[in-house]
Amino acid sequence: MLDVSFADVLAAIGVVLNGLPQGLLALTYGFAAFPTALAFGVGALGAAVVGSVAPISFQAETIVMAGTMGKERRERLSIVLWTGAVMAVVGLLGLLTPATEFVGDTILTAMMAGVGLILARVAMNMIKDSKIVGGVSLAAAMLVYLFSQDLVYTIVISVVAGSLAGYWRQSGRKVQIDAPNEKLELQRPFWNSRIVRGTLALVTLQVGGNIAYATITGDIAERAVNVDHVTVYSGIASALSALFGGGPVEAIISGTGAAPNPVASGVLMMILMAVLLALKLLPKVAAYVPSQSIAGFLFVLGALVVLPANMELALQGNPMVVGTTTVVTLGTDPFLGMVAGVAVRAFLTLIGGM
């Protein structure tokens, strides 16, 4: 039985609030909220069984990558499902650490820097779609983050500011939300070239993300984290979610790690999120929150957090490898970026040995 204190509950609620705007982002790409409750149920069960302090939730990077690499909803769901299945197998076989050791920290961090640029680009496209909502969201996010350096405050205030701007623009009318997918309906995954490429890209992204985010949460909790365990239950959760029309989930940097009982707080967070999604409350919130209201947070996350933090680490390695990996990632996807980085590294090693 997991002990839960009042501080554990507060931490769980805080992480839920942080995850909801990213859940709204998932809705804009056609991922349904109701089936995603299954993912959080699997995550809660998995973390409780193995005693993991690393919860799973919505992650903007994964949502954007899956959403942009699939051209329509069925392709996106197939990408998420196959990615989840691959990640679960990778975790079960304990292949995560050997794979990352082969690729190396320089290429992984350079790839993540490229992902940061992708997030910033998506944010700018959102602002182009709605200059008022996106512009207000961006201004609020920049101001809040520059003064607070706190992503939770940044996401909440920028989304609220963007939503108020949207409400003013609509003269007080709700945004009309069509939510035909909010039901459990078995989806039939399939393959094509875009899905294969999207799956490889998402697997590459999640390998780096699971190790980085789960480890950071473990450091906050001062507990060791078995990333293979996290990869198994996050992979199964994503695959099951997509099988019924839901969105992707993965390891996150979670404030529940700082709670007195980090395992219990993380499990509670996932249970609360599962309940909110099962009650179909997220689409109701979306009626008052324009999708462009998350633009400010996405820009800050990509340009001010993910890009500089990873680029600083990456540039401790060979700048040619770093530059190639980052630019190819931005221009194509994380998998091709990683392959390009490995190829350049091998070439430089070859000519250096001649």
WOBELJO-V619512 format. One record per backbone hydrogen bond with DSSP energy under -0.5 kcal/mol. NH is the residue of the N-H (numbers start at 1). CO is the residue of the C=O. Records with the same first field share a line. If there is no record, write none. Layout:
# WOBELJO-V619512
NH->CO ; CO
This chain:
# WOBELJO-V619512
9->5
10->6
11->7
12->8
13->9
14->10
15->11
16->12
17->13
18->14
19->15
20->16
21->17
23->19
24->20
25->21
26->22
27->23
28->24
29->25 ; 26
30->27
31->26
32->245
36->32 ; 33
37->33 ; 34
38->35
39->35
40->36
41->37
42->38
43->39
44->40
45->41
46->42
47->43
48->44
49->45
50->46
51->47
52->47
55->53
57->250
63->59
64->60
65->61
66->62
67->63
68->64
69->65
70->66
76->72
77->73
78->74
79->75
80->76
81->77
82->78
83->79
84->80
85->81
86->82
87->83
88->84
89->85
90->86
91->87
92->88
93->89
94->91
95->90
96->90
99->95
100->96
101->97
102->98
103->99
104->100
108->104
109->105
110->106
111->107
112->108
113->109
114->110
115->111
116->112
117->113
118->114
119->115
120->116
121->117
122->118
123->119
124->120
125->121
126->122
127->123
128->124
129->125
130->126
134->130
135->131
136->132
137->133
138->134
139->135
140->136
141->137
142->138
143->139
144->140
145->141
146->142
147->143
148->144
149->145
151->149
154->150
155->151
156->152
157->153
158->154
159->155
160->156
161->157
162->158
163->159
164->160
165->161
166->162
167->163
168->164
169->165
170->166
171->168
172->167
173->170
175->287
177->175
178->176
179->177
182->179
183->181
185->183 ; 244
187->243
189->187
196->192
197->193
198->194
199->195
200->196
201->197
202->198
203->199
204->200
205->201
206->202
207->203
208->204
209->205
210->206
211->207
212->208
213->209
214->209 ; 210
215->211
216->212
217->213
218->214
219->215
220->216
221->217
222->218
223->218
227->225
230->226
231->227
232->228
233->229
234->230
235->231
236->232
237->233
238->234
239->235
240->236
241->237
242->238
243->239
244->240 ; 241
245->242
246->241
247->32
250->57
252->55
254->252
257->254
258->255
259->256
262->259
265->261
266->262
267->263
268->264
269->265
270->266
271->267
272->268
273->269
274->270
275->271
276->272
277->273
278->274
279->275
280->277
281->276
284->280
285->281
286->282
287->283 ; 284
288->285
289->285 ; 286
290->288
293->290
294->291
295->292
298->294
299->295
300->296
301->297
302->298
303->299
304->299 ; 300
305->300 ; 301
306->301
307->302
309->305
310->306
311->307
312->308
313->309
314->310
315->311
316->313
317->314
322->318
323->319
324->320
325->321
326->322
327->323
328->324
329->325
330->326
331->327
332->328
337->333
338->334
339->335
340->336
341->337
342->338
343->339
344->340
345->341
346->342
347->343
348->344
349->345
350->346
351->347
352->348
353->349
